[in-house]
């Protein structure tokens, strides 16, 4: 009974050669620069202020400005504190652009990653749990 050896890990990625001082770039360098621009645009989304319309549970609409790097749960807590609501009894809902189908958000999703102008603050529908009465102990 011989033990099997684990497969070896792949070699580490090649280190990029020092950049040449010539005017031309290799295709991998230009891809790298392109992905950096993509990263920078994502960063811009997260660091900019966003104007959102919040539809409150009572039907009122409120225009708020929020930092794109704020998490959904933090935004929910902030909204609830501004309007004297309990965050445990409320949830944020977003409707997708085309179909207007509502979808709920994960608590750690950053507001800047959402492509929406309107967020709905809804009361959670709590199911009433029927409790069994405690068992009667004969005396």
N, C-alpha and C positions, 0 to 999 in steps of 0.2 A: 504494500500500500504506500505509494509514493505521493507526497504532497505536491499539489499543483502550484507553480510559481505564479505570482500576480503578474499581470501584464505591466510592462514598463511604461512610465509616463512619457508623453511625447516631449521632444526637446524644447527648451524655452524658445520663445519667438526671437528672431534675429534682431539684433540691435541695428537701428538705422545708422547708416554711415553719416559722418559729419556733413552738414550741408555744404555744397560747393558754392563758391562765390560767383559762379557763372550765372547768367540770366535765365538759363533753362531749368525746368523742374522735371523730375520723373513723374510718371503717372501716379505712382503710389504717394508721392509728396503732395500732388494736387488733390488726390482723394482725401488725404489727411487734412489738408486745409479746408476742403469742402465740409468734412465732418465737424471740424472745429466751428465753422460758421453755423452749422446746424445746431451744435451745442449752444453757441452764443445766442441764437434766436430762441432756443428753449429757455435759456437763462433770462432773456428779456421778457418772455411771457410770465415767468415766475416773479420777477422783480417789479413789474409795472403795477400800477393801481388799476383796478377794473371797476367800471360802473355797472352795477347790477340792479335790476328791478326785483324786489322781493315781494311775493304775494303772501300776505299774512293770512292766518286761519280765519279771521273775521271778514276777509274779502278786501281789506285795504291793500294798497300798493305803496311800497316804500322804496325810494331810490337810495342805494347805499354805495359807497366806494370802499373797496376791499383790496388788500394787498394780495397779489397773485400767489405769493408763497405761503399763504395761510391755509391750513388744513380745513377740510369740510367740517369736522367735529368742532374745531375752535370757532369757526364762523357760526355754527349753530348755537353754541354757547353764548357768543357775543350778541347774536340777534335776540335770543331769548332773554338775556339780561336787559337789553335795551327796551324790550316790549313787556317786561315783567311776566315772562312765561317760564314754565319749567322745562328745561332741555330734555329731561327724561321722558316727558310726555309728547315730544315733538320730533319730527324728522324733516330733513331737507329732500326735496324731490326736484328732478330736472326732467324736462321733456326734450327728446331728441328733435333736431331741426325739421327733418322731412315728415316723419310719421306722427310726430307729437305724442309718441308713446312715452308714458312716464317711466323713468328708471331711477332707482335709489342709488345713492352714492356711497362709496366706501369711506369710512371715517378719516382715513389718512390721505385721501385724494387731495391734491393741491388745487385750489380754486383756479389758479392760472392755467391749469391743464384742461379745463372745461371750456368748450366752445359754445357758451350760452350767454344770453343777456338777461334771462329771467330764471329765478329760482323760487320754488314754492315751499313755504314753511307750513307743514301740515301737522295736524294733531295725529298722534299714533292711535290706531284703532286697537284698543286693548280688549282681548277676549276675556269675558267674565268666567273665571274658573269656579266651578261648583265644587265646594268642599264637602266631603262626606262628613256626617256628624261623627263625633268620637264614639267608639264602641261603648255600649252600656255594660258596666260590670255588675253582675248580679250580687246582691248583698247577702 
